[in-house]
Amino acid sequence: MTIDIMKLKNIFNTLSIAAVALIATACNDTDAQYSIPDVDAPQFVTAELADEKPVFFGETTIKVIFDKNIGFASKNTQQITINGSPVSKAIVYGADSVLTITADVDFANSLALHIPAGLILNAQHKAYNQDIDLVFNTEAMPSNTATAFTQQLGWGWNMGNHYDTSNTQWGYWDGATPTAALFQNLAAYGAKTVRIPATWTNHMDDSYTISAEYLDEVATTVDQALAAGLNVILNTHHDSFETDLGNAATNEEAYLTDSTVIVKLWQQVATKFADRSDKLIFETFNEIHAGDNWGGGTAAEYELLNKWNQWVVDVIRASGGNNATRWIGIPGYAANIDLTIDHMVLPTDPANKLAVAVHCYDPYNFCLAPESSGTDSWGHNANPLSSVSGANEEYVISQLYKLRTAYIKQNIPCYLGEYGCVWQTTESANAFRKYYLEFFCRAAYLAGIPMFVWDNTGKDISTAGDEANYYIDHNDGHYVIDGADIVPMMIKACTSTDTSYWFDTIWNHSPAPAN
């Protein structure tokens, strides 16, 4: 086939001219319809903490929000400060209007954030040209009836297992004979409350009548404590129904028996103490749970415990005298903090004078079972090989402030009916024990939670082992072991109004593990 070269040249030239014209038209259209607008500089809108914290400590994140997508040069991170120190990270995640700032914060009640002008840009590099200075504060202690009541309870002491026993011989579990001097010394030390755990069902006959002699004996001890000016908490402790919740929730016979015992028991106890002053506080139960299940119950078990608590409140209020208006402590399942918050329903009370009762021995291996578990240190300086991870200072603060948020803030009093940490056999372990007790007590005070140490032994501490707590002699109240050092420290931590005595004060003298 013959190709006409001149014709091809003419066609090519025509196409080229058309293409140039088309491109020119397209460019003109783009300039007319799609010109990039001149965008104003970003404007600051607000800032918020990523997580609400009771105390600012450790990694803390603040989100700073603008009115349009922003850019930030990571090289400028250290120009941003919190409480005067450069932050560890400042970043914009993708196309976003949020600058996420992270800092490692020492203990503080407030955070002062400073972002200098000129660091926050838009796509055309126009900057927000003002300093951003913000202060975030933690919530102050609520000023309400709950706070006033819990402050009256202060620091307290548990009379351990003296009346919590199946042994009906004098001396009971601790082999002690409590005297008026015991409570007078407690008051002189600075204690405000004594909790008297009492088992009643071991002293009942077949008709569920409590021995009059036993009632009188407990009453004598209660009166000695009241006479010393102490608040007294009297409860049911390790009675026949304490671990039978699972049976009672599923078995009709167990339900009827346990319910009958509970009602008859409280009718007698409430009547016996009806004329005592309002410094006597009743506590419905101790650590009600199902069998050996401490970790949580079923919906039916929670429901039944709530029912039992309501019945006891009704019995006490109907028993006359000062019982119509005295305070009553209400525990949840196993008196566990989380299970109480999640499942305990506060009874209806015409007097509106109910307090939530919880216990805390966290971490258990360090506080109550150090010998069998080999756990001999606690906190940020602990030996990771002989401590419980995830149960350090931050955990303690978190648990206690949960109670403040759930109860104190809602004008419902709450107290720690039991806490403690057993005496240990090495100097290093006992240094960590002392540090734990001081930190825990101060954290409780700052959260607004009064607390009562568990003291269960009158025996030779060197043979007592796990779960043996011993600070004060159960006969006359003199200090034992290292009580003269530990008890005043705990009382100060639980009651001092000195605002300079704070978390960091204790944190800074944490011991170090032994070599």
C-alpha positions in Angstrom: 0.0 0.0 0.0 1.3 3.5 -0.8 1.5 6.0 2.0 0.9 9.7 1.3 3.5 11.4 3.5 2.2 14.9 2.9 -1.3 13.9 3.9 -0.1 12.4 7.2 1.8 15.6 8.0 -1.3 17.7 7.5 -3.4 15.4 9.7 -0.8 15.4 12.5 -0.5 19.2 12.4 -4.3 19.5 12.6 -4.5 17.2 15.6 -1.7 18.9 17.4 -3.3 22.3 17.1 -6.6 20.9 18.3 -4.9 19.2 21.3 -3.2 22.5 22.3 -6.5 24.3 22.1 -8.2 21.6 24.2 -5.5 21.8 26.9 -5.7 25.6 27.0 -9.5 25.4 27.4 -9.2 22.8 30.1 -6.6 24.9 32.1 -8.8 28.0 31.8 -11.8 25.9 33.1 -9.8 24.6 36.1 -8.7 28.1 37.0 -12.2 29.3 36.9 -13.9 26.4 38.7 -11.3 24.7 41.0 -9.0 27.4 42.4 -7.7 26.6 45.9 -9.4 29.0 48.4 -7.4 30.9 50.9 -8.1 29.0 54.2 -8.1 30.9 57.5 -5.7 29.8 60.2 -7.0 27.1 62.6 -8.9 28.3 65.7 -8.7 26.7 69.1 -12.1 25.2 70.2 -11.5 23.2 73.4 -9.3 20.7 75.2 -10.2 17.6 77.2 -8.6 14.9 79.2 -8.7 11.6 77.4 -9.4 9.9 80.8 -10.8 11.4 83.9 -8.3 10.8 86.7 -8.7 11.2 90.5 -5.1 12.1 90.7 -2.8 13.2 87.8 0.0 10.7 87.8 1.9 8.7 85.2 0.9 8.8 81.5 -1.7 11.5 80.9 -3.3 12.3 77.6 -4.9 15.6 76.6 -6.8 16.2 73.3 -6.7 19.7 72.0 -9.4 20.4 69.4 -9.4 23.0 66.6 -12.1 24.1 64.1 -10.4 22.5 61.1 -7.8 19.9 60.2 -4.4 20.9 61.4 -0.7 20.1 61.0 2.0 19.9 63.6 5.7 19.5 63.3 7.0 16.8 65.7 10.3 18.8 66.1 8.2 21.3 68.1 7.0 18.8 70.6 9.2 19.9 73.4 8.0 23.5 73.2 4.7 22.2 74.6 4.8 21.8 78.4 2.7 20.5 81.2 3.5 21.9 84.6 6.6 23.4 83.1 8.1 20.2 81.7 8.2 19.2 78.0 5.6 16.7 77.0 6.7 13.3 75.7 4.5 13.2 72.6 2.3 15.6 70.5 0.8 14.2 67.3 -2.0 14.6 64.8 -3.3 11.3 63.7 -4.1 11.5 60.0 -6.3 14.2 58.6 -7.8 15.5 61.9 -8.6 18.6 63.9 -7.2 17.1 67.1 -3.7 17.4 68.5 -3.1 14.5 70.9 -0.6 15.3 73.7 0.9 12.8 76.0 3.0 13.5 79.1 4.4 11.5 82.0 3.2 13.5 85.0 4.4 13.4 88.6 1.7 13.4 91.3 -0.4 16.5 90.9 -3.9 17.9 91.6 -3.8 20.2 88.6 -2.2 20.3 85.1 -1.1 23.5 83.5 -0.8 23.0 79.7 1.1 25.5 77.6 1.2 25.5 73.8 3.1 28.5 72.3 1.7 30.5 69.5 2.6 29.5 66.0 2.9 25.7 66.3 -0.5 24.7 65.0 -0.8 25.1 61.2 -3.3 24.6 58.4 -2.5 23.2 55.0 -1.2 26.6 53.7 1.0 26.9 56.8 -1.1 29.6 58.4 -0.7 29.3 62.2 -2.9 29.7 65.2 -1.1 32.8 66.5 -2.0 32.8 70.2 -0.6 31.0 73.2 -2.9 28.3 74.6 -2.7 28.1 78.4 -5.1 25.8 80.2 -5.4 24.4 83.7 -7.1 21.0 84.5 -8.1 20.4 88.1 -9.1 17.2 89.9 -12.4 17.2 91.8 -12.4 18.5 95.3 -13.7 16.4 98.2 -17.5 16.6 98.2 -19.0 18.7 101.1 -21.9 16.6 102.1 -23.4 14.4 104.8 -21.4 11.4 103.6 -18.1 13.2 104.0 -19.0 14.6 107.4 -20.0 11.1 108.7 -16.9 9.3 107.3 -14.6 11.9 108.8 -16.1 11.2 112.2 -15.1 7.5 111.7 -11.5 8.4 111.1 -9.0 5.5 111.7 -10.2 2.4 113.4 -9.2 -1.0 114.8 -10.8 -4.4 114.4 -11.0 -6.6 117.4 -10.3 -9.5 115.1 -11.6 -12.9 115.8 -12.2 -12.5 119.6 -15.9 -13.0 119.3 -15.7 -14.6 115.9 -15.3 -18.2 117.1 -17.0 -21.6 117.6 -15.1 -21.9 120.9 -17.5 -21.1 123.7 -14.7 -21.1 126.4 -13.4 -17.8 127.8 -10.6 -16.3 125.7 -11.8 -17.5 122.4 -9.5 -17.4 119.3 -7.1 -14.8 120.6 -6.9 -16.0 124.2 -7.5 -12.5 125.4 -9.7 -10.8 128.0 -10.6 -7.4 126.7 -10.7 -4.7 129.4 -11.7 -1.0 129.5 -8.0 -0.2 129.3 -7.9 -1.6 125.7 -10.4 0.9 124.4 -9.0 3.8 126.5 -5.6 3.2 125.0 -7.0 3.0 121.5 -8.7 6.4 122.0 -5.5 7.8 123.5 -3.6 6.7 120.4 -6.0 8.6 118.1 -8.3 5.8 117.0 -11.9 6.9 116.4 -13.7 3.6 115.8 -13.5 0.0 116.9 -15.1 -2.7 114.8 -16.2 -5.7 116.9 -16.8 -8.8 114.7 -19.2 -11.2 116.4 -20.4 -14.7 115.5 -23.9 -15.3 116.9 -25.2 -18.5 115.5 -22.6 -20.6 117.4 -24.4 -19.3 120.6 -27.9 -20.1 119.5 -30.1 -22.9 120.7 -32.4 -25.0 118.4 -35.1 -22.2 118.5 -32.5 -19.7 117.3 -32.3 -17.9 120.6 -28.9 -16.4 121.4 -27.4 -17.1 124.8 -28.3 -14.3 127.2 -24.8 -14.7 128.8 -23.1 -14.2 125.4 -25.3 -11.2 124.6 -24.3 -9.7 127.9 -20.6 -10.4 127.3 -20.6 -8.7 123.9 -22.6 -5.8 125.4 -20.0 -5.3 128.1 -17.3 -4.9 125.4 -19.4 -2.6 123.3 -20.1 -0.5 126.4 -16.4 -0.3 127.3 -15.6 1.0 123.8 -18.5 3.5 123.9 -17.4 4.7 127.3 -13.9 5.5 125.9 -15.6 7.8 123.3 -15.1 5.4 120.3 -17.6 4.7 117.6 -18.4 1.0 117.6 -19.3 -1.2 114.6 -21.1 -4.4 115.5 -21.8 -7.0 112.9 -22.5 -10.7 112.1 -19.2 -12.3 111.3 -18.7 -15.9 109.9 -22.1 -17.0 111.0 -23.7 -20.1 109.6 -25.2 -18.3 106.6 -22.0 -16.4 105.6 -20.8 -18.9 102.9 -24.3 -20.4 102.2 -25.5 -17.8 99.8 -25.2 -20.2 96.8 -27.3 -22.9 98.6 -29.9 -20.4 99.7 -30.3 -19.0 96.2 -31.1 -22.4 94.7 -32.5 -24.5 97.5 -35.8 -23.8 99.2 -34.9 -25.4 102.5 -31.6 -23.5 102.8 -33.3 -20.3 101.8 -36.0 -20.6 104.5 -33.5 -21.7 107.2 -30.9 -19.0 106.5 -33.6 -16.3 106.1 -35.2 -17.3 109.4 -31.8 -17.3 111.3 -30.9 -13.8 109.9 -34.2 -12.2 110.9 -34.3 -13.8 114.4 -30.6 -13.0 115.0 -31.1 -9.3 114.2 -34.3 -9.0 116.1 -32.4 -10.1 119.2 -29.2 -8.1 118.6 -31.1 -4.9 117.7 -33.3 -5.2 120.7 -30.4 -5.8 123.0 -28.6 -2.6 121.9 -31.6 -0.4 121.1 -30.8 2.1 123.9 -27.1 2.6 123.0 -26.1 6.0 121.6 -25.8 6.7 117.9 -22.0 6.1 118.2 -23.0 2.4 117.9 -23.3 1.4 114.2 -24.7 -1.9 113.1 -23.3 -3.7 110.1 -25.6 -6.3 108.5 -23.1 -8.9 107.4 -19.4 -9.5 107.0 -18.3 -11.1 103.7 -21.3 -13.0 102.4 -20.4 -15.2 99.5 -21.2 -18.6 98.0 -19.0 -21.5 99.2 -15.4 -20.8 98.4 -16.3 -18.5 95.4 -14.7 -15.1 96.3 -14.5 -13.9 92.7 -18.2 -13.3 92.1 -21.6 -14.8 92.3 -24.7 -15.4 90.2 -27.5 -12.9 89.5 -29.7 -15.0 91.9 -27.1 -14.7 94.6 -26.7 -11.0 94.2 -30.5 -10.6 94.3 -30.8 -12.7 97.5 -28.0 -10.8 99.3 -29.8 -7.5 98.4 -33.0 -9.0 99.8 -31.3 -10.0 103.1 -29.7 -6.6 103.5 -33.2 -5.0 103.1 -34.7 -7.4 105.7 -32.0 -6.6 108.2 -32.5 -2.8 107.8 -36.3 -3.3 108.2 -35.8 -5.4 111.4 -33.4 -2.9 112.9 -35.6 0.1 112.1 -38.7 -1.7 113.6 -36.9 -2.6 116.9 -37.4 0.7 118.7 -35.2 3.0 120.6 -32.3 4.6 118.9 -32.4 1.9 116.2 -34.8 4.0 114.3 -32.1 6.4 113.2 -28.7 4.8 113.9 -26.3 4.3 111.0 -26.2 0.8 109.4 -23.3 -0.5 107.3 -24.3 -2.5 104.2 -21.7 -4.9 102.5 -22.0 -6.3 99.0 -20.8 -9.7 97.8 -17.7 -10.8 99.8 -17.4 -7.1 100.7 -15.4 -6.8 97.5 -15.1 -3.3 96.1 -15.9 -4.0 92.5 -18.6 -6.6 93.2 -20.2 -4.2 95.6 -20.2 -1.3 93.2 -21.5 -3.5 90.3 -24.2 -5.6 92.1 -25.1 -4.2 95.6 -28.4 -2.3 95.7 -28.7 -0.1 98.7 -31.8 -0.9 100.8 -34.7 1.4 101.1 -34.3 3.2 104.5 -36.8 5.7 106.0 -33.9 7.2 108.1 -31.6 7.6 105.1 -28.6 6.6 107.2 -26.9 3.7 105.4 -23.2 3.4 104.7 -21.5 1.0 102.3 -19.0 -1.4 103.9 -16.2 -2.9 101.8 -12.9 -4.7 102.5 -9.6 -4.6 100.7 -6.4 -6.7 101.1 -5.0 -6.1 97.7 -2.7 -7.5 96.6 -3.7 -10.6 98.6 -0.3 -12.4 98.1 1.6 -9.5 99.6 -0.9 -8.4 102.3 -2.1 -11.8 103.6 -0.1 -14.6 102.1 3.5 -13.5 101.7 5.1 -16.6 103.2 3.3 -19.1 101.0 3.5 -17.0 97.8 7.1 -15.6 98.3 5.8 -12.1 97.7 8.0 -9.7 99.7 7.8 -6.3 98.0 5.2 -3.8 96.6 5.0 -0.7 94.6 7.1 1.1 92.0 10.4 -0.1 93.5 9.3 -3.7 94.0 11.3 -6.7 92.8 9.3 -7.8 89.8 10.2 -11.4 90.6 8.6 -11.3 94.1 5.7 -8.8 93.7 2.2 -8.7 92.2 2.1 -6.9 88.9 -0.7 -4.4 88.2 -1.5 -4.0 91.9 0.8 -1.1 92.8 0.2 2.5 93.8 -1.9 3.4 90.8 -4.2 0.4 91.4 -4.7 1.4 95.1 -5.6 5.0 94.1 -8.0 3.7 91.4 -9.8 1.3 93.7 -10.3 3.9 96.5 -11.4 6.7 94.2 -13.9 4.3 92.6 -15.6 4.3 96.0 -15.5 8.0 96.2 -17.1 8.4 92.8 -19.7 5.7 93.4 -20.7 6.6 96.9 -19.1 9.6 98.7 -19.8 11.8 95.6 -23.4 10.6 95.6 -23.8 11.5 99.3 -23.6 7.9 100.4 -21.0 7.2 103.2 -18.5 4.4 102.6 -15.9 2.8 104.8 -13.2 0.2 104.6 -14.2 -2.2 107.3 -11.0 -4.3 106.9 -7.5 -3.8 105.5 -4.1 -4.8 106.6 -0.7 -6.3 105.8 0.8 -9.0 107.9 4.1 -8.7 109.7 6.9 -10.3 107.6 10.1 -12.0 108.6 12.8 -9.9 106.8 13.8 -6.3 107.3 13.3 -5.6 103.6 9.9 -7.1 103.4 8.8 -5.2 106.5 10.0 -2.0 105.0 7.8 -2.6 102.0 4.9 -3.5 104.4 5.3 -0.2 106.1 5.4 1.7 102.8 2.3 -0.1 101.6 0.3 0.7 104.8 1.3 4.4 104.8 0.5 4.8 101.1 -2.8 2.9 101.3 -3.9 4.8 104.4 -3.1 8.2 102.9 -4.8 7.3 99.6 -7.9 6.3 101.5 -7.9 9.6 103.4 -7.5 11.6 100.2 -10.4 9.6 98.6 -12.6 10.3 101.7 -12.7 6.7 102.8 -12.2 5.9 106.6 -10.6 2.5 107.3 -10.2 0.0 110.1 -7.1 -2.2 110.3 -7.6 -6.0 110.8 -5.9 -7.3 114.0 -6.7 -10.9 114.6 -4.0 -12.4 116.8 -2.8 -12.6 120.3 -0.5 -15.4 119.5 3.2 -15.7 119.0 3.7 -13.8 115.7 6.8 -15.8 114.8 4.6 -18.9 114.4 1.4 -17.2 113.1 2.4 -17.0 109.5 0.0 -15.9 106.6 -3.1 -13.9 107.5 -1.8 -13.1 111.0 -2.1 -9.4 111.8 -0.9 -8.1 115.2 -0.5 -4.5 116.2 -2.2 -4.0 119.6 -2.6 -6.4 122.5 -6.3 -7.5 122.8 -6.3 -7.4 126.6 -5.2 -3.9 127.5 -4.2 -2.2 124.2 -0.4 -1.9 124.6 1.6 -2.0 121.4 3.0 -5.3 120.2 5.7 -6.2 117.6 6.2 -3.0 115.6 2.8 -1.5 116.6 4.3 1.5 118.3 5.8 2.5 114.9 3.1 1.3 112.5 -0.1 2.4 114.3 0.8 6.1 114.8 1.9 6.2 111.1 -1.4 4.7 109.9 -3.4 7.1 112.1 -1.5 10.1 110.8 -2.0 8.9 107.2 -5.7 8.4 107.7 -6.4 11.6 109.5 -3.8 14.4 108.9 -5.2 17.6 107.3 -1.7 18.7 106.3 -2.1 19.5 102.6 1.7 19.0 102.0 1.4 15.4 103.2 0.5 13.9 99.8 1.1 10.9 97.6 4.5 12.2 96.5 5.7 12.6 100.1 5.3 8.8 100.6 6.3 7.8 97.1 9.7 9.5 97.4 10.7 7.3 100.4 9.7 3.9 99.0 12.2 1.3 100.0 14.3 -0.7 97.4 14.5 -4.5 97.3 17.2 -6.2 99.2 20.2 -7.3 97.1 
